[in-house]
Amino acid sequence: MKAKHVLWIFTGLVAVVTMAVGIAVLVDRFITRKECPDGYISFDSDELEALEEE
């Protein structure tokens, strides 16, 4: 194979990987983090005490 063909194959692989990472980031950002958008889970201390007693 010529260097041109190797470069095209490498460019195609980089494009596929880049698109997969972009889709994964979008899915993570817009679908999986609905319950705590700021990244922190808030709870009352009474709930924590009840969980520790069980």
C-alpha positions, -999 to 999 in steps of 0.1 A, spaced: 0 0 0 11 35 -6 15 61 21 -16 78 8 -38 48 15 -23 43 50 -30 80 57 -67 77 45 -72 45 67 -57 63 97 -78 94 91 -109 72 89 -102 54 121 -95 87 139 -129 101 126 -148 70 138 -132 72 173 -138 109 175 -175 105 166 -179 77 191 -164 98 219 -186 128 210 -217 107 211 -207 91 244 -202 126 259 -236 138 246 -254 108 260 -237 111 293 -244 148 296 -280 149 284 -295 115 293 -278 100 323 -274 130 347 -310 141 350 -314 133 388 -285 156 399 -276 182 373 -250 200 395 -232 167 403 -241 166 440 -268 146 457 -285 164 485 -303 146 514 -315 154 549 -294 142 579 -325 124 592 -325 101 562 -288 93 568 -294 84 604 -323 61 594 -301 44 569 -273 39 594 -297 22 619 -308 -4 594 
